[in-house]
């Protein structure tokens, strides 16, 4: 399952923490506040608690939103500029660090 996560966060420190959290969870940055990645329902449920904690850190109006995409929607994505690694996003390519 492919998930798109995007946010509008006013506070730089929270925005940085959220972006680092999403990158650690295997998401790829599409734009400054837009991330995409393979994410099962179970993984997303596990991610919600930490995101809610970060979201509630400040009482300024912030937004974090997410939507599930069909895999073929990812492959049909129109891109100008650097293209995302669609094989990684769709879980077809695994990366091993040594």
N, C-alpha and C positions, 0 to 999 in steps of 0.2 A: 504494500500500500504506500503510495507516495503522498507526502503531506507538504503543503505550502504553509509557512508561518511568516507572518508579517506584523510589524508593530509600529506604533507611534509613541515613543517614550520621550518625555521632556528632559529628564535628568541624565546627563552624560554617564555618570557612574553606573546607573542601573542599565542603561542601554548597552554599555560595554559588558557588564556581567551577563546579560541575556544573550548577547551575540557569542560570547565565549562559551556559555552553556550549550547553545545550539551547535556550535562547531564541535565541541567535545562529544556530543551525541550523534555525530556523523552527518550533520546537515551541511549543505554547501550554500555559501552566500551567493545570491543572484544579484542583489543590490544592497545598499547599506543597511536597510532594515527589512530585507526579504530573503528568506532562507527556504531551501527545499531539500527533502531527504526521504529515504525509505524509512517508514515508521509504522510498525504494527499497532493495532489497537492497544495491546498490552504495554508496549513501549511508550505510547502517547499518554496512557493513564499514569505511568510512573513519572513522566516528565511534568505533568500538570501541577503536582504539589510544589516542586521547586520553583516553577514559573509563577505560581500564585504567590509564593512567599516573596520573590523578587518584585513582583508587580505591586504588592501591598507595602513595600518598604517606604514609599513616599505617598503622601495624600494628594499629589498633583494628578490631574486627569491624564491617564495613560491608557493605551489600547494595545492588546495583544490578540491577534486573530489567527485562525487556522482553518484550512480547508483541505479535504482529501481530493486528490486528482487521480483520474484513471491514467495508467501508464502510457497509453497511446496519446493522451493529451500532452504529456511531457515531450514525447518524440516529435510532436507537431508544433512545439513551441517556436515562435518566430523570434529570432535573435539578430540584433545588429551589434557588432562588437564581439568580445570574447564569449564563446559558447560554453555553457556548463558541461561538465562531464556526465552526459546522460546515462552512460553505462554504469557509472558509480551510483548516481542518483537512483536508478531503477534496481540496484542490487545485483547487477550482472557482473560487476568487477569488485573484487575485494582487495583491500590494501593491507599489507603486512609490514609492520615496522620492526626493525631489528635493533 
